[in-house]
Amino acid sequence: MAPRPKRYAAVSLFSGCGGMDLGAEMSGRARVVWAIDNEHWAVETYRRNIGNHIVEGDITETEIPSVPCDILLAGPPCQDYSTLWNHDGLMTARGNLFRQVARYLDALRPAAFVLENVPGLLSANRGVAWTLVRHALKAPSTFVAGKSKKRRGPGVHYDVSAQVIDMADLGVPQHRERLIVVGVRRDLGVRPPIVPTPFAGAPRTVGEALDFQPLPEDAPNHERGQDSSDVVERLKLIPPGSNFEAIPDGHPLAVKGLISHVYRRLDPEKPSYTVIAGGGGGTHGYHHVEPRRLSNREKARLQSFPDDFIFEYGTDARDRRSAYPRVRRQIGNAVPPLAASVIIEALADVLVSADVRPRTARELMSAKRGQLVLDSVPTFGRKVAN
């Protein structure tokens, strides 16, 4: 029997339902040994599909675990940095959760990290937000200690790269621009990778994702929200790929919209537009063949989740009524797993070139069980030969 391939140990923050973590596992190059999120149903989904190593709790009040960590994964909430919201950034408690990423970097000192957010982070607070976040990621020990406190031992430093990437260029059948920040510990002597874009110019389309293998009616999470008769008749007036503007002014079903997503139907020959966590006001996302909103399973496909990834939402009567928005939120907030897989694979190649030793199956299994083994000591400040 061939030996099981070695992987890097990863710790995941703001994990949600597990999109980035699933991608890390799909890459075959990393194994998530500890994760945390505070949204109950996302955590339940994670446990069902990925594992019980996730903690449900407030990251600001949770003790940092004593586990091996070669790669830190983080997707802190992005709403306050989005240009579609108030763009308040550092002015909110949620916008300051990046400080927890610095705290974990300082404590665990992984060989590398990946942080995902919206491109609006670069411009929030007139650029001040990104300046502060970049400092926190490049010199987390200094950032965490502050000027008035004594640091414990030598600080850890990272070389950092930042790319705005359309997830469609990574094979996801959806246009979804995201800021991908990758850091590699400076003592390793290598630069962060440039994330490859293998599907640039030849993206996967809605037709490939939804039409080539149609979903059976009883597919899990294939529930659809209820559209009013006016919405159905309105959608009949809008061709695939068009939005509310296709309805003539003065028509009884004409509406006004501030963004292009309003009553926008998918184009089967192109990637989807961005799948979002919310809805309402004509922004649910709408099918290209049938005059209706997309089901959550269809949205999951556009986010590159496999069909056997089941989203949890509860079982009592009240929970069933809340199923559609609960699942929609999990899907819309997730990092597309296929994109995460491409990113992690590129990062793992760089770590291999720096002679950072992957973990054995024994180490990874022990870490997931909350145990430490002798050969899982941190590699901070040294390279380990294969």
KESE-722904 format. One line per 8 residues: for each residue x, z, y of N, C-alpha, C. Coordinates in steps of 0.2 Angstrom, whole numbers. Each point is the difference from the previous one (the first is absolute). Last residue first. Example, Ala and Ser with C-alpha at 12.3 -4.5 7.8 and 13.67 -1.06 7.14 Angstrom:
<atoms>
64,35,-11,4,1,6,-4,3,5 ~ 2,0,-28,-4,0,6,4,0,6
</atoms>
This chain:
<atoms>
65,22,87,-5,-1,-6,3,2,-6 ~ 8,12,23,1,-6,-4,-5,0,-5 ~ -2,12,24,0,2,-7,1,-7,-4 ~ 5,11,26,-2,-6,-4,1,2,-7 ~ -3,17,22,4,-3,-5,-3,-6,-3 ~ -10,14,17,7,0,2,4,-2,-5 ~ -24,6,-8,2,0,7,8,1,0 ~ -16,-1,-19,6,-4,0,3,0,7
-15,19,-16,0,-5,6,6,-4,0 ~ -7,9,-24,2,3,7,0,-5,5 ~ -7,0,-25,-4,-2,6,2,3,6 ~ 8,4,-23,3,-6,2,-4,-3,6 ~ -6,21,-11,7,1,3,2,-7,3 ~ -26,6,1,5,0,-6,7,-1,3 ~ -27,9,8,7,-3,2,4,0,-6 ~ -28,0,3,6,4,-2,6,-4,2
-24,-6,2,2,6,5,6,3,-3 ~ -11,-20,-8,-2,6,-3,1,6,4 ~ 9,-21,6,-7,-1,0,-4,7,-3 ~ 24,-2,-2,-2,1,7,-8,-1,1 ~ 9,-4,-21,1,7,1,-2,1,8 ~ 0,-22,-8,-5,4,-3,0,7,2 ~ 18,-13,7,-7,-2,4,-5,4,-3 ~ 21,2,-10,0,3,6,-7,-1,4
4,-11,-21,-1,8,-1,0,3,7 ~ 4,-23,-1,-7,1,-2,-1,8,0 ~ 20,-7,15,-2,-1,-7,-7,1,-1 ~ 10,-9,24,-1,6,-4,-2,-2,-8 ~ 17,-14,19,-7,2,-2,-1,6,-5 ~ 21,-4,18,-2,0,-7,-8,1,-1 ~ 17,-11,19,-5,5,0,-3,0,-7 ~ 16,-16,11,2,4,-6,-4,7,0
-2,-20,15,3,6,2,2,5,-5 ~ -13,-20,-5,7,-2,3,4,6,3 ~ -22,5,-8,5,-2,-6,7,-2,3 ~ -17,3,16,3,7,-3,4,-2,-6 ~ -11,-18,9,5,2,5,3,7,-3 ~ -18,-10,-11,6,-4,-1,6,3,4 ~ -21,10,2,3,2,-6,7,-4,-1 ~ -15,-6,18,4,6,1,4,2,-6
-15,-18,-2,6,-2,4,4,6,2 ~ -19,4,-13,5,-4,-4,6,-2,4 ~ -19,10,11,4,5,-4,5,-4,-4 ~ -15,-13,12,5,4,5,4,5,-4 ~ -16,-13,-12,5,-4,3,5,4,4 ~ -19,11,-8,4,-2,-5,6,-4,2 ~ -17,5,15,4,6,-1,5,-2,-6 ~ -17,-15,4,5,0,6,5,5,-1
-18,-1,-15,5,-5,-1,5,-1,5 ~ -17,17,2,5,1,-5,5,-6,-1 ~ -13,7,23,-1,-5,-6,5,1,-5 ~ -8,20,16,5,-5,0,-1,-5,-6 ~ -21,15,11,6,-1,-5,5,-5,2 ~ -22,6,10,6,4,3,6,-1,-5 ~ -21,-10,-5,2,-3,7,6,4,2 ~ -10,7,-20,2,-7,-1,3,-2,7
-11,20,-1,6,1,-4,3,-7,0 ~ -21,1,11,6,3,4,6,1,-4 ~ -19,-9,-11,2,-4,5,6,3,4 ~ -11,13,-15,4,-4,-4,3,-5,5 ~ -16,15,8,5,4,-2,6,-5,-3 ~ -21,-9,7,5,1,6,6,4,-3 ~ -17,-6,-16,3,-6,3,5,2,6 ~ -12,18,-12,5,-4,-4,3,-5,4
-18,16,5,6,0,4,6,-4,-4 ~ -21,5,-10,-2,-3,6,6,-2,5 ~ 3,12,-20,-1,-7,-2,-2,-4,7 ~ 3,24,0,6,-4,0,-1,-7,-1 ~ -18,14,0,2,-1,6,7,-4,0 ~ -10,6,-21,-4,-5,4,3,-1,7 ~ 18,7,-18,-7,2,2,-4,-4,4 ~ 24,-3,-7,-5,-2,-5,-7,2,2
26,-8,12,-5,5,-2,-5,-2,-4 ~ 20,-13,8,-4,2,5,-5,6,-1 ~ 24,-17,-9,-5,6,-1,-4,1,6 ~ 13,-23,-11,-1,4,6,-5,6,-1 ~ 16,-16,-17,-6,2,2,0,5,5 ~ 14,-21,-12,1,5,5,-6,3,2 ~ 3,-20,-13,-1,6,-4,2,7,4 ~ 2,-23,9,-7,1,-2,-1,7,-4
21,-4,17,-3,-2,-6,-7,2,-1 ~ 11,-3,24,-1,5,-5,-3,-4,-6 ~ 5,-10,22,4,-1,-6,0,6,-5 ~ -13,-5,21,5,4,1,5,0,-6 ~ -19,-13,-1,3,-2,6,6,4,2 ~ -14,7,-18,4,-6,-2,4,-2,6 ~ -15,17,5,6,3,-4,4,-6,-3 ~ -20,-5,11,5,2,5,6,3,-4
-18,-6,-13,3,-6,3,5,2,5 ~ -12,18,-10,5,-3,-5,3,-7,3 ~ -16,11,13,6,4,0,5,-3,-5 ~ -18,-17,10,-1,7,-3,7,3,0 ~ -10,-16,20,4,0,-6,-1,7,-4 ~ -19,-11,15,6,3,1,4,0,-6 ~ -17,-20,4,0,7,-1,7,3,2 ~ -12,-24,-6,0,3,6,-1,8,0
14,-18,-17,-6,4,1,-1,3,7 ~ 20,-12,-4,-5,-4,-4,-7,3,1 ~ 20,10,10,0,-7,2,-5,-5,-4 ~ 0,28,8,2,-5,-6,-1,-7,3 ~ 7,22,15,-6,-4,-2,2,-5,-5 ~ 6,25,15,3,-6,-4,-5,-3,-4 ~ -4,18,17,1,2,-7,4,-5,-4 ~ -8,1,24,7,0,-2,1,2,-7
-21,0,15,2,-7,-2,7,0,-2 ~ -10,20,7,0,-4,5,2,-7,-2 ~ 7,17,-17,-5,1,5,1,-5,6 ~ 19,12,-16,-4,-5,0,-6,1,5 ~ 27,9,-11,-7,1,2,-4,-6,0 ~ 23,0,-7,-3,6,-3,-7,1,2 ~ 12,-25,-1,0,6,4,-4,6,-4 ~ 13,-26,-4,-5,5,-3,1,6,4
7,-25,10,2,7,-2,-6,4,-3 ~ -1,-26,-3,2,4,5,1,7,-2 ~ 4,-19,-18,-5,4,3,3,2,7 ~ 10,-22,-10,0,7,-2,-6,3,4 ~ -4,-25,-5,5,4,3,0,7,-2 ~ -15,-17,-7,6,-4,0,6,4,3 ~ -24,7,-1,3,0,-6,7,-3,-1 ~ -12,14,20,2,-7,-1,3,0,-7
-18,19,11,7,-2,-3,0,-7,0 ~ -15,12,19,0,-2,-7,7,-2,-3 ~ -10,16,22,4,-6,-2,0,0,-8 ~ -11,15,17,-4,-5,-4,5,-6,-2 ~ 13,14,15,-7,1,0,-4,-6,-3 ~ 25,2,4,-3,2,-6,-8,1,-1 ~ 14,-5,20,-1,-6,-4,-3,2,-7 ~ -4,15,23,6,-2,-5,-2,-6,-4
-15,10,16,6,0,3,6,-2,-4 ~ -28,-8,1,6,4,-4,6,0,4 ~ -29,-6,0,6,0,3,5,4,-3 ~ -22,-15,-9,2,7,1,7,-1,5 ~ -24,-14,-11,6,0,3,2,7,2 ~ -21,-8,-10,5,4,-4,7,0,3 ~ -19,-13,10,-2,7,-1,5,5,-4 ~ 9,-21,15,-4,1,-6,-2,7,-1
13,-7,19,-7,0,1,-4,0,-7 ~ 25,-9,-1,-3,5,6,-7,-1,0 ~ 11,-7,-23,-1,-2,7,-3,5,4 ~ 16,4,-21,-7,0,1,-1,-2,7 ~ 22,3,-9,-3,-7,-2,-8,0,1 ~ 15,19,5,0,-5,5,-3,-7,-2 ~ 4,20,-14,-6,0,4,-1,-5,5 ~ 18,-6,-18,-3,6,1,-6,0,5
15,-16,-20,-2,1,6,-3,7,1 ~ 8,-8,-21,6,-1,5,-2,1,7 ~ -19,-9,-16,6,4,-2,6,-1,5 ~ -24,-3,11,4,-3,-6,6,5,-2 ~ -25,7,11,8,0,1,3,-3,-6 ~ -24,4,2,2,-4,5,7,-1,1 ~ -9,15,-16,-1,-7,-2,1,-5,5 ~ 2,23,5,6,-2,-4,-1,-7,-2
-18,11,11,6,-1,4,5,-3,-3 ~ -18,8,-13,-1,-6,3,5,-3,5 ~ 3,21,-10,0,-5,-5,-1,-7,3 ~ -3,19,13,8,-1,-1,0,-6,-5 ~ -21,8,5,2,-3,6,8,-2,-2 ~ -11,13,-16,-3,-7,0,3,-4,6 ~ 15,21,-7,-7,-1,2,-2,-7,-1 ~ 18,12,-16,-1,-4,6,-7,-1,2
15,19,-15,-6,-3,1,0,-4,7 ~ 22,5,-17,-5,3,4,-6,-4,2 ~ 13,-1,-24,0,-3,7,-5,4,4 ~ 16,3,-24,-6,1,4,1,-3,7 ~ 15,1,-20,-2,-6,3,-7,1,4 ~ 15,15,-13,1,0,7,-2,-7,3 ~ 3,-2,-25,0,6,3,2,-1,8 ~ -13,-19,-15,7,3,1,0,6,4
-19,-14,-8,0,7,-2,8,2,1 ~ -7,-23,4,-4,4,4,1,8,-1 ~ 20,-17,-3,-6,1,-4,-4,5,5 ~ 19,-16,10,-2,6,-2,-6,1,-4 ~ 16,-23,2,-5,4,3,-1,7,-3 ~ 20,-17,2,-3,4,-5,-5,5,3 ~ 8,-17,13,3,-3,-6,-3,4,-6 ~ -6,6,23,-4,-5,-3,3,-3,-7
10,18,16,-7,1,-2,-4,-5,-4 ~ 24,-1,7,-1,7,-1,-7,1,-3 ~ 7,-22,7,4,2,-6,-2,7,-2 ~ -10,-8,20,-3,-3,-6,4,2,-6 ~ 8,8,21,-6,3,-2,-3,-3,-7 ~ 26,-4,3,-6,-1,4,-6,4,-2 ~ 29,0,1,-6,0,-4,-6,0,4 ~ 22,-11,11,-3,6,-2,-5,-1,-5
20,-12,11,-4,-2,-6,-3,6,-2 ~ 14,1,19,-2,-7,0,-4,-3,-6 ~ 13,22,-4,-1,-2,7,-1,-8,0 ~ 4,17,-19,-6,-4,1,-1,-3,7 ~ 18,15,-7,0,-6,-4,-6,-5,0 ~ 15,18,14,-7,-2,1,-1,-6,-4 ~ 18,23,2,-2,-7,-1,-7,-2,1 ~ 15,20,12,-6,-1,-5,-1,-7,-1
23,12,6,-5,-4,4,-5,-2,-6 ~ 15,22,-2,-1,-7,-1,-4,-3,5 ~ 17,20,6,-6,-1,-3,-2,-7,-2 ~ 26,7,0,-6,0,5,-6,-1,-4 ~ 23,14,-8,-4,-6,0,-5,-1,5 ~ 15,20,-5,4,-6,2,-3,-7,-1 ~ -5,25,-4,0,-5,-6,3,-6,2 ~ -5,18,15,6,1,-4,1,-4,-5
-20,0,14,6,-3,3,6,1,-4 ~ -25,-2,-9,4,5,2,7,-3,2 ~ -23,-14,3,5,1,-5,5,6,2 ~ -27,-11,6,7,3,2,4,1,-6 ~ -23,-15,11,4,2,-6,7,3,3 ~ -27,-8,8,7,3,2,3,3,-6 ~ -21,-17,8,3,2,-6,7,3,3 ~ -25,-8,10,7,2,2,3,3,-6
-21,-18,0,2,7,-1,7,0,2 ~ -23,-18,-2,7,1,3,1,8,0 ~ -15,-18,-14,0,7,2,7,2,2 ~ -17,-20,-12,5,1,6,-1,7,2 ~ -4,-9,-25,-3,3,6,6,0,5 ~ 2,-3,-25,-5,-5,2,-4,3,7 ~ 26,6,-10,-7,3,1,-4,-5,3 ~ 24,-4,-3,-4,-1,-6,-7,3,0
18,1,17,2,3,-6,-4,-1,-6 ~ -5,-9,22,6,-2,-1,4,3,-7 ~ -21,8,10,-1,-7,-4,7,-3,-2 ~ -1,20,14,0,1,-8,-2,-6,-4 ~ 13,2,24,-7,-2,-2,0,1,-8 ~ 17,13,18,-1,-5,-6,-7,-1,-1 ~ 20,11,17,-7,-1,0,-1,-5,-5 ~ 21,17,1,-2,-6,-1,-8,0,1
24,16,3,-7,-1,1,-2,-7,0 ~ 22,18,-9,-2,-6,3,-8,0,0 ~ 23,19,-1,-8,-2,0,-1,-7,2 ~ 19,20,-10,0,-6,4,-7,-3,-1 ~ 6,27,-1,-2,-6,-3,1,-6,4 ~ 9,28,-4,-2,-6,4,-2,-6,-4 ~ 3,30,-1,0,-7,-4,-2,-5,5 ~ 14,24,4,-6,-4,0,0,-6,-3
15,23,-6,0,-7,4,-7,-3,0 ~ -1,26,-1,4,-4,-3,0,-7,3 ~ -18,14,8,3,2,-6,4,-6,-3 ~ -6,6,27,-2,-4,-6,4,3,-6 ~ -10,12,23,6,-1,-4,-2,-4,-6 ~ -14,0,24,1,3,-7,6,-2,-3 ~ -9,-8,21,1,7,1,2,4,-7 ~ -5,-24,3,6,1,4,1,8,0
-13,-12,-20,-1,1,7,6,2,3 ~ -7,-5,-24,3,6,2,-1,1,8 ~ -8,-20,-11,-3,6,-3,2,7,3 ~ 11,-21,6,-7,0,2,-3,7,-2 ~ 21,-5,-8,0,2,7,-6,1,3 ~ 1,-8,-22,2,7,0,1,2,7 ~ -6,-23,-5,-6,5,-1,3,8,1 ~ 7,-25,8,4,7,0,-5,5,-2
-8,-22,-1,7,-2,0,4,7,-1 ~ -24,0,3,2,-3,-6,8,-1,-1 ~ -9,9,20,-2,4,-5,2,-2,-7 ~ 2,-14,19,5,5,0,-1,5,-6 ~ -16,-17,3,7,-3,-2,5,6,0 ~ -21,5,9,0,0,-7,6,-3,-3 ~ -1,2,24,0,6,-4,0,0,-7 ~ -2,-20,12,6,3,2,1,7,-4
-21,-11,0,5,-3,-5,7,3,1 ~ -17,7,15,-2,2,-7,6,-3,-5 ~ 0,-6,23,3,6,-1,-1,3,-7 ~ -9,-21,10,6,0,-3,3,6,-2 ~ -21,-2,11,5,-4,4,7,0,-3 ~ -20,10,-11,3,4,5,6,-3,4 ~ -5,-14,-20,-4,5,2,4,5,5 ~ 8,-21,-12,-2,0,7,-4,6,2
8,-3,-23,6,-2,5,-1,0,7 ~ -17,4,-17,5,6,1,6,-2,4 ~ -17,-16,-7,-1,4,6,4,6,1 ~ -1,-14,-20,5,-2,5,-1,4,6 ~ -7,13,-22,-2,-6,4,5,-2,5 ~ 8,12,-23,-5,2,5,-2,-7,4 ~ 17,13,-21,-5,-6,1,-4,3,6 ~ 25,6,-12,-5,2,4,-4,-6,2
21,8,-19,-5,-5,3,-5,3,4 ~ 27,7,-9,-7,2,1,-4,-7,2 ~ 25,12,-13,-4,-5,4,-7,2,1 ~ 16,14,-11,5,-6,1,-4,-5,5 ~ -7,26,1,-1,-6,-5,5,-5,2 ~ -5,25,8,5,-5,1,1,-5,-5 ~ -15,20,4,1,-3,-7,6,-5,1 ~ -7,13,19,0,5,-5,3,-4,-7
-3,-12,21,5,5,1,1,4,-6 ~ -17,-16,0,6,-3,0,6,5,0 ~ -22,8,3,1,-2,-7,7,-3,-1 ~ -8,4,22,1,7,-3,2,-2,-8 ~ -6,-18,14,7,2,1,1,7,-3 ~ -21,-8,-2,4,-5,-4,7,2,1 ~ -17,11,12,1,2,-7,4,-4,-4 ~ -5,-6,22,5,6,0,1,3,-7
-16,-17,6,6,-3,-2,5,6,0 ~ -22,3,7,1,2,-7,7,-3,-2 ~ -12,-1,22,6,3,-1,2,2,-7 ~ -21,-11,8,5,-4,1,7,3,0 ~ -19,13,-4,0,-5,-5,6,-5,1 ~ -6,15,17,3,4,-6,1,-5,-6 ~ 0,-10,25,-5,3,-5,4,4,-5 ~ 10,-13,18,-5,4,3,-4,4,-4
16,-18,-5,3,7,0,-5,5,3 ~ -12,-23,-4,7,2,-3,2,7,0 ~ -19,-15,9,2,6,3,7,2,-3 ~ -17,-19,-2,7,-1,1,3,6,3 ~ -23,-6,-7,2,2,7,7,0,1 ~ -10,-16,-18,-2,6,2,2,2,7 ~ 7,-20,-10,-7,0,0,-4,6,1 ~ 24,-3,-2,-2,-2,7,-8,-1,0
15,18,-15,-4,-6,0,-2,-3,7 ~ 10,22,-7,5,-5,2,-3,-7,1 ~ -12,19,-8,1,2,7,6,-5,2 ~ -8,-2,-23,-5,-1,5,2,1,7 ~ 12,3,-22,2,-5,5,-5,-1,6 ~ 11,19,-20,-6,-3,3,1,-4,6 ~ 19,2,-18,-3,5,4,-6,-4,3 ~ 15,-4,-21,-5,-4,4,-4,4,5
24,0,-18,-4,3,5,-4,-5,4 ~ 20,7,-21,-5,-5,2,-5,3,5 ~ 27,4,-10,-6,3,3,-5,-6,2 ~ 21,2,-19,-4,-4,5,-5,4,2 ~ 14,10,-14,5,-5,2,-3,-4,5 ~ -4,25,-11,-3,-5,4,6,-5,2 ~ -7,23,-17,5,-5,2,-4,-5,4 ~ -9,25,1,0,-6,-5,5,-5,2
-12,23,9,7,-1,-2,0,-5,-6 ~ -18,2,22,2,1,-7,7,-1,-2 ~ -13,9,23,3,-6,-2,3,1,-7 ~ -22,12,11,7,1,-1,3,-7,-3 ~ -22,2,16,2,-1,-7,8,1,0 ~ -15,-2,20,0,7,-3,3,0,-7 ~ -3,-20,13,4,5,4,0,7,-2 ~ -11,-18,-12,7,-1,0,4,5,4
-24,3,-12,2,-1,7,8,0,0 ~ -15,-6,-23,2,5,5,2,-2,6 ~ -2,-6,-27,-5,-1,5,1,6,5 ~ 18,-13,-18,-3,6,3,-5,-2,5 ~ 11,-14,-23,-2,0,7,-3,7,2 ~ 7,-8,-22,6,3,4,-2,0,8 ~ -12,-9,-21,-2,7,3,5,3,4 ~ -5,-28,-3,2,6,-4,-1,7,4
-8,-25,1,7,0,0,3,6,-3 ~ -24,-5,1,3,-7,-1,8,1,0 ~ -16,19,4,-3,-4,-6,5,-6,-2 ~ 5,14,19,1,3,-6,-2,-4,-6 ~ -3,-8,22,7,0,-2,1,3,-7 ~ -22,1,9,2,-7,-2,7,0,-2 ~ -7,20,10,-3,-1,-7,1,-7,-3 ~ 8,4,22,4,4,-5,-3,-1,-7
-12,-9,18,6,-4,-1,4,4,-5 ~ -19,11,6,-1,-5,-4,5,-5,-1 ~ 3,19,15,-1,2,-7,-2,-6,-5 ~ 18,2,21,-7,-2,-1,-2,0,-7 ~ 22,6,9,-5,5,2,-8,-2,-1 ~ 27,-5,-12,-5,-3,5,-6,6,1 ~ 26,-6,-14,-4,5,3,-5,-4,5 ~ 20,-1,-23,-4,-3,6,-5,5,3
22,-5,-20,-4,5,4,-3,-3,6 ~ 13,-12,-16,0,6,-4,-4,6,4 ~ 3,-29,-3,-2,5,4,-1,7,-4 ~ 16,-22,-4,-5,4,-3,-2,5,5 ~ 13,-26,-1,-1,7,3,-5,3,-4 ~ 6,-23,-4,7,3,2,-1,7,3 ~ -17,-16,-8,4,1,-6,7,4,2 ~ -21,-9,13,7,-3,0,4,1,-6
-21,11,3,-1,-7,-3,7,-3,1 ~ -2,22,8,-1,0,-7,0,-8,-3 ~ -1,3,24,6,2,-3,1,0,-7 ~ -21,-5,9,5,-5,1,7,2,-2 ~ -17,16,0,-1,-5,-5,5,-5,0 ~ 0,15,18,3,3,-7,-1,-5,-6 ~ -9,-5,21,7,-1,1,3,2,-7 ~ -23,3,2,2,-7,0,7,-1,0
-16,20,-2,6,-1,-4,2,-7,1 ~ -17,14,11,-2,-2,-7,5,-2,-4 ~ 8,13,21,-6,-3,-1,-2,-1,-7 ~ 21,10,11,-1,-5,-6,-6,-4,0 ~ 15,16,14,-6,-3,3,-2,-6,-5 ~ 23,6,-7,-4,4,5,-5,-4,3 ~ 18,1,-23,-5,-4,4,-4,5,5 ~ 24,-4,-16,-4,5,2,-5,-3,5
17,-9,-22,-3,0,7,-4,5,1 ~ 22,-9,-17,-5,5,1,-3,-1,8 ~ 11,-20,-16,1,5,5,-6,5,1 ~ 7,-13,-24,-3,-1,7,2,5,5 ~ 6,-13,-26,1,6,4,-3,-2,7 ~ -7,-10,-25,4,-1,6,0,6,4 ~ -1,1,-27,-5,-1,6,4,0,7 ~ 10,-9,-24,-1,6,4,-4,-1,6
-3,-13,-24,4,-1,6,-1,7,4 ~ -2,-2,-27,-4,0,6,4,0,6
</atoms>
